[in-house]
Amino acid sequence: MDHKGAFSRAVEATRKAREGTNNSVNDLNTGNMETDASTVPRPGNDTAIKKPKKKKVLLMGKSGSGKSSMRSIIFSNYLAKDTRRLGATIDIDLSHVKFLGNLTLNLWDCGGQEAFMENYLSQQRVHVFSNVGVLIYVFDIDSHDVERDLATYQSILSALQQFSPGANIFILIHKMDLVKPELRESVFTERSQRVRDKTKAFAKSWARHTAQVPGSGSPNEDEDIEIQEFATSIWDQSLYKAWASIIHDLVPNLAYIEKHLEQLGKAIEAEELMLFERTSFLVVSYWASKEGMRNPYSDRQERMSNILKSWKQSISRFSGTPRSNEQFRFLDFKSSGFSVIVIKFTINTFLLAVLPPGEARFNSAKLNIEIASETFAFLDVPGQYAKQPAQPTAATTQPTATAQAGPSTQQQPADDDASPAGPSTIQPAMAGLTVQGEPGSQQQSASPAAGTKSGSPSKAAGAAGPSSASTTEVESATGSGDEPQH
Amino acid sequence: MDMGSGRGRSTAIPYISPASLNLTHVYEQNRQRVQKQDGTKAEGGGGPSGQGAARGKPRLLLMGQRRSGKSSISSVVFHKMPPSETLFLESTARVQKESMKSFMDFHVWDFPGQIDVFDTPGYDMDAIFGEIGALIWVIDAQDDYLEAVARLNSTILDLQRQYSNINIEVFIHKVDGLSDDYKLDIQRDITIRIQDELSDHGFENAPVTFHLTSIYNHSIFEAFSKVIQKLIPRLGTLEAMLTSLCRTCRFEKAYLFDVLSKIYIATDSAPVDMASYEICSDYIDVIIDISEVYGTWPRSEEQRRQLEGEPWNMPLEDQISTVWAESCVVISDGNKPIMLREVDTYLALVAIMKEGTHDKMPLVNMNVDVVVKGLIDFFEITKAKGQGIGGVGPPELGQES
């Protein structure tokens, strides 16, 4: 398919313009990609949908390193340039971020001035460091006194090990935009190696310490403390990469979501699926087919987060509604090489699906996604759906009913003649989604079946449905089209 | 509206097909060399290159005081440079000539601010202004602009005597950060100074237009759109087609965009508002970004076989409804759809639709298909005319509707 449209041409031009100077910080993070994708679903998580939970997230680092800025961009719909307005954080700025309905993040944005830091480590030590789920420690790449930063980091680590030894630790090497693009990789490796060394040294001494005094703190068998480093900048998508990994482990019922996403993806022949949280547009879960995995853009998850979030802000400027509003509910794109749907999936999520080209495939995928959203509805109201997966049969019948009603109420002419084929398509796909361990073959053949019966790819067939009044409108448009020939 | 880019050309010049960019540049250089050596006007002998380039390629001249922002403008608009990076642009030492491959090929000539082409010998006025599309004069609104205005005045007077059909577009630039009242005050002041000077010399209704611009928002694209639109032959027909599409499909606003520069080359008759232009332009960005990630790598043969096999049993090319990209977004506020459709290699049609009309999409798409065919025909026809008539410029046009 060597067809060249305006967009493929524009893409080439933009890529050329970007080459060289504008290398995103994010390229450095590709090493972490593998570990994210291959996160093994935890056993036992499958059937039991967890109750709402709160997670304490500590955001720490030196004063002025950019903690509040990144928080505002991710969770409060700030633009990167808006963060200039932010002043220094005094003491601790506590915010509760509702994430995916049943997960609330208690974000402790800790002001980084030295006086505060000392206070956290002494008087408020228990208060700050107990029950921590995640520690995010931000290093400023532009810092003048790296040794001192590391010393502070070590004392924070020590307090954390004392009160919340199980907490996940993320290291963000921030403001990477200040480093020349060609140096970024080496600077990042160098800095993260120093942090790693420091952590290792601390872990050793901590293990010795706990061995000597058996009663103090909780015992720490393996002496290694695991950390994950990210190079970030608020000016590109690298921030989304880091935060998506941070929240990834916190999302409840992740294995359940991943499993059903995979089933949906297979049923609609998708190349790739991304599930976004609605306010932050962070990727909650992700699935790609074998073909989709071949995509050379390893940073596409955070790219899409970034693109869609700034699009949301553009719409907010247009509609004059607050940025926190939903802004759009549907976006599609069809070209000769691929199709994309971004659709409001559940109340708290958006789903992006990348499909191979084809009109019929697109339409049946759209319907299937709409129906599958029922299965994911528990993401919004945890209590109500908590017991459902225990009785898969009950769950199956309910969506099937919707399936039959679906296509006819859609009022989409393209699907009008397809309505007999519609439900039969959707039913097996749906069953695959809810009944666990269903063989994939049934879905595989079922979903495209809609295409053969209904999906004549030409639009003419689709538009044959509308009334005769509309046909005259088409006529008049034809007239105008011919105009220049006179 | 005055369209005549080549009006008043009487010398018969052999027609040369729009050669490749390189060739044009070589010709251009040769001609200048010949000029320097012989000290003669190269009008007859070396002329063809200029004519060949100009026939299908109007020329935009960027002029103004030094540091007024000319190079920044051309970098942002034609090279997609982020506005913040223009701070690092070096000052322009010599005339930068660039050819824009677009729906209509045009040249952008960026003149260094320190050179006054009228005072400096060695510039061939005919070569510069002979086949011009428009002269864009950039004035820094945040600076003392009296000198700039004085120079502009003398330029306009010089041009009016010899090349009276040149469109003069004044960009009152760097207006970001100025209050709305202050902007209008400046615009009024500059307008009056120029109009007074012109009428003192007996020129009434000179083709001078004023735009308030900044590279930090969409105003520069908007201004360029208006400049380019004046150069399009039979713009009226284009507008009439879009207006009729808007009427039949009940669109609120439709724009025909040049995708790369995000200049709109035509719109329907409804008044243009900044907000609708911005959202359409941002929409194009979104589509470009998505296409970059998913549309640029080749899919495997295995996948293709699978997609063409059971149960579809059709080559992939037959499964798609159109080779041109199309897209639609539904905005939550008022349930308003915006649709986008690729027209040809350079252009895209973007339209803001009436609230709650998303379920009429198939019908709308059919209508759009027809109009798009019409648009493609339109460009075929106008192109053929421009090229077919050798020495005589494109015919003078009135508004179609």
Boltz contact constraints between the chains, C-beta under 6 A:
constraints:
  - contact:
      token1: [A, 3]
      token2: [B, 323]
      max_distance: 6.0
  - contact:
      token1: [A, 5]
      token2: [B, 324]
      max_distance: 6.0
  - contact:
      token1: [A, 5]
      token2: [B, 325]
      max_distance: 6.0
  - contact:
      token1: [A, 5]
      token2: [B, 342]
      max_distance: 6.0
  - contact:
      token1: [A, 6]
      token2: [B, 259]
      max_distance: 6.0
  - contact:
      token1: [A, 6]
      token2: [B, 342]
      max_distance: 6.0
  - contact:
      token1: [A, 6]
      token2: [B, 345]
      max_distance: 6.0
  - contact:
      token1: [A, 6]
      token2: [B, 346]
      max_distance: 6.0
  - contact:
      token1: [A, 6]
      token2: [B, 348]
      max_distance: 6.0
  - contact:
      token1: [A, 7]
      token2: [B, 287]
      max_distance: 6.0
  - contact:
      token1: [A, 7]
      token2: [B, 288]
      max_distance: 6.0
  - contact:
      token1: [A, 7]
      token2: [B, 291]
      max_distance: 6.0
  - contact:
      token1: [A, 7]
      token2: [B, 325]
      max_distance: 6.0
  - contact:
      token1: [A, 8]
      token2: [B, 295]
      max_distance: 6.0
  - contact:
      token1: [A, 9]
      token2: [B, 345]
      max_distance: 6.0
  - contact:
      token1: [A, 10]
      token2: [B, 259]
      max_distance: 6.0
  - contact:
      token1: [A, 10]
      token2: [B, 260]
      max_distance: 6.0
  - contact:
      token1: [A, 10]
      token2: [B, 288]
      max_distance: 6.0
  - contact:
      token1: [A, 11]
      token2: [B, 288]
      max_distance: 6.0
  - contact:
      token1: [A, 11]
      token2: [B, 291]
      max_distance: 6.0
  - contact:
      token1: [A, 11]
      token2: [B, 292]
      max_distance: 6.0
  - contact:
      token1: [A, 13]
      token2: [B, 260]
      max_distance: 6.0
  - contact:
      token1: [A, 14]
      token2: [B, 80]
      max_distance: 6.0
  - contact:
      token1: [A, 17]
      token2: [B, 80]
      max_distance: 6.0
  - contact:
      token1: [A, 291]
      token2: [B, 303]
      max_distance: 6.0
  - contact:
      token1: [A, 296]
      token2: [B, 297]
      max_distance: 6.0
  - contact:
      token1: [A, 297]
      token2: [B, 293]
      max_distance: 6.0
  - contact:
      token1: [A, 300]
      token2: [B, 293]
      max_distance: 6.0
  - contact:
      token1: [A, 303]
      token2: [B, 293]
      max_distance: 6.0
  - contact:
      token1: [A, 307]
      token2: [B, 286]
      max_distance: 6.0
  - contact:
      token1: [A, 307]
      token2: [B, 289]
      max_distance: 6.0
  - contact:
      token1: [A, 311]
      token2: [B, 286]
      max_distance: 6.0
  - contact:
      token1: [A, 314]
      token2: [B, 282]
      max_distance: 6.0
  - contact:
      token1: [A, 315]
      token2: [B, 331]
      max_distance: 6.0
  - contact:
      token1: [A, 318]
      token2: [B, 275]
      max_distance: 6.0
  - contact:
      token1: [A, 318]
      token2: [B, 279]
      max_distance: 6.0
  - contact:
      token1: [A, 319]
      token2: [B, 333]
      max_distance: 6.0
  - contact:
      token1: [A, 321]
      token2: [B, 333]
      max_distance: 6.0
  - contact:
      token1: [A, 326]
      token2: [B, 332]
      max_distance: 6.0
  - contact:
      token1: [A, 327]
      token2: [B, 332]
      max_distance: 6.0
  - contact:
      token1: [A, 328]
      token2: [B, 329]
      max_distance: 6.0
  - contact:
      token1: [A, 328]
      token2: [B, 331]
      max_distance: 6.0
  - contact:
      token1: [A, 328]
      token2: [B, 332]
      max_distance: 6.0
  - contact:
      token1: [A, 329]
      token2: [B, 330]
      max_distance: 6.0
  - contact:
      token1: [A, 329]
      token2: [B, 332]
      max_distance: 6.0
  - contact:
      token1: [A, 330]
      token2: [B, 330]
      max_distance: 6.0
  - contact:
      token1: [A, 331]
      token2: [B, 329]
      max_distance: 6.0
  - contact:
      token1: [A, 332]
      token2: [B, 328]
      max_distance: 6.0
  - contact:
      token1: [A, 333]
      token2: [B, 327]
      max_distance: 6.0
  - contact:
      token1: [A, 334]
      token2: [B, 326]
      max_distance: 6.0
  - contact:
      token1: [A, 335]
      token2: [B, 325]
      max_distance: 6.0
  - contact:
      token1: [A, 336]
      token2: [B, 320]
      max_distance: 6.0
  - contact:
      token1: [A, 336]
      token2: [B, 323]
      max_distance: 6.0
  - contact:
      token1: [A, 337]
      token2: [B, 295]
      max_distance: 6.0
  - contact:
      token1: [A, 338]
      token2: [B, 294]
      max_distance: 6.0
  - contact:
      token1: [A, 340]
      token2: [B, 290]
      max_distance: 6.0
  - contact:
      token1: [A, 354]
      token2: [B, 294]
      max_distance: 6.0
  - contact:
      token1: [A, 356]
      token2: [B, 307]
      max_distance: 6.0
  - contact:
      token1: [A, 357]
      token2: [B, 320]
      max_distance: 6.0
  - contact:
      token1: [A, 358]
      token2: [B, 319]
      max_distance: 6.0
  - contact:
      token1: [A, 358]
      token2: [B, 320]
      max_distance: 6.0
  - contact:
      token1: [A, 359]
      token2: [B, 321]
      max_distance: 6.0
  - contact:
      token1: [A, 411]
      token2: [B, 359]
      max_distance: 6.0
  - contact:
      token1: [A, 413]
      token2: [B, 362]
      max_distance: 6.0
  - contact:
      token1: [A, 414]
      token2: [B, 362]
      max_distance: 6.0
  - contact:
      token1: [A, 448]
      token2: [B, 311]
      max_distance: 6.0
  - contact:
      token1: [A, 448]
      token2: [B, 312]
      max_distance: 6.0
  - contact:
      token1: [A, 449]
      token2: [B, 311]
      max_distance: 6.0
  - contact:
      token1: [A, 451]
      token2: [B, 312]
      max_distance: 6.0
  - contact:
      token1: [A, 452]
      token2: [B, 311]
      max_distance: 6.0
  - contact:
      token1: [A, 457]
      token2: [B, 319]
      max_distance: 6.0
  - contact:
      token1: [A, 457]
      token2: [B, 321]
      max_distance: 6.0
  - contact:
      token1: [A, 458]
      token2: [B, 321]
      max_distance: 6.0
  - contact:
      token1: [A, 459]
      token2: [B, 321]
      max_distance: 6.0
  - contact:
      token1: [A, 459]
      token2: [B, 362]
      max_distance: 6.0
  - contact:
      token1: [A, 459]
      token2: [B, 365]
      max_distance: 6.0
  - contact:
      token1: [A, 462]
      token2: [B, 362]
      max_distance: 6.0
  - contact:
      token1: [A, 463]
      token2: [B, 362]
      max_distance: 6.0
  - contact:
      token1: [A, 463]
      token2: [B, 363]
      max_distance: 6.0
  - contact:
      token1: [A, 463]
      token2: [B, 366]
      max_distance: 6.0
  - contact:
      token1: [A, 466]
      token2: [B, 363]
      max_distance: 6.0
  - contact:
      token1: [A, 470]
      token2: [B, 363]
      max_distance: 6.0
  - contact:
      token1: [A, 473]
      token2: [B, 248]
      max_distance: 6.0
  - contact:
      token1: [A, 474]
      token2: [B, 366]
      max_distance: 6.0
  - contact:
      token1: [A, 474]
      token2: [B, 367]
      max_distance: 6.0
  - contact:
      token1: [A, 476]
      token2: [B, 248]
      max_distance: 6.0
  - contact:
      token1: [A, 477]
      token2: [B, 248]
      max_distance: 6.0
  - contact:
      token1: [A, 477]
      token2: [B, 367]
      max_distance: 6.0
  - contact:
      token1: [A, 477]
      token2: [B, 370]
      max_distance: 6.0
  - contact:
      token1: [A, 477]
      token2: [B, 371]
      max_distance: 6.0
  - contact:
      token1: [A, 478]
      token2: [B, 370]
      max_distance: 6.0
  - contact:
      token1: [A, 480]
      token2: [B, 241]
      max_distance: 6.0
  - contact:
      token1: [A, 480]
      token2: [B, 244]
      max_distance: 6.0
  - contact:
      token1: [A, 481]
      token2: [B, 370]
      max_distance: 6.0
  - contact:
      token1: [A, 481]
      token2: [B, 371]
      max_distance: 6.0
  - contact:
      token1: [A, 481]
      token2: [B, 373]
      max_distance: 6.0
  - contact:
      token1: [A, 481]
      token2: [B, 374]
      max_distance: 6.0
  - contact:
      token1: [A, 483]
      token2: [B, 237]
      max_distance: 6.0
  - contact:
      token1: [A, 484]
      token2: [B, 237]
      max_distance: 6.0
  - contact:
      token1: [A, 484]
      token2: [B, 378]
      max_distance: 6.0
  - contact:
      token1: [A, 484]
      token2: [B, 381]
      max_distance: 6.0
